[in-house]
Amino acid sequence: MTEPRWYVGCHDPFGRDRALTVLVEDDRVVLVPPPGASAVLSAQQTRSLGLVLDQAAGRADEVRA
C-alpha cells in the first residue's frame, strides 16, 4: 500500500514554481520541501497547506488507532 501523499503548489525564493509534498509514514506526517529547502506560499497556498495537513493528521491518527 502506498502512503497518502499530497502536493501543495508554492514558489522558491526566485519565483519558480515548486511543490511542497506532504505524506503520511506510519503514524507521522512528513513535510518534504522543494529543492533548495525553501517554500514561498501565497495566502491561498497557505490555506491549502492547512487543509492538507489536517487530512494527513487524520490519516496518521487512523494508523495509530
C-alpha positions, -999 to 999 in steps of 0.1 A, spaced: 0 0 0 14 34 -9 13 61 17 -11 90 13 6 119 -5 -4 155 -13 13 183 -31 8 220 -24 19 244 -50 44 271 -40 74 290 -53 110 291 -44 126 324 -34 134 331 -70 97 328 -81 100 294 -98 70 270 -95 77 243 -69 56 220 -47 57 211 -10 50 174 -5 30 161 25 29 124 32 20 101 60 45 75 71 32 51 97 17 75 123 37 106 114 32 134 89 62 142 68 68 175 50 92 174 21 103 208 9 111 217 -27 147 216 -39 166 244 -20 146 237 12 125 269 9 89 273 0 72 307 -5 34 304 -2 6 328 -10 -22 332 14 -43 307 -6 -15 282 -8 -11 285 30 -48 277 34 -44 247 11 -14 235 32 -35 238 63 -63 216 48 -38 190 36 -21 189 69 -54 183 86 -61 154 62 -27 140 68 -31 142 105 -64 123 102 -47 95 83 -18 94 108 -44 91 136 -61 62 118 -27 43 117 -21 48 154 -56 37 164 
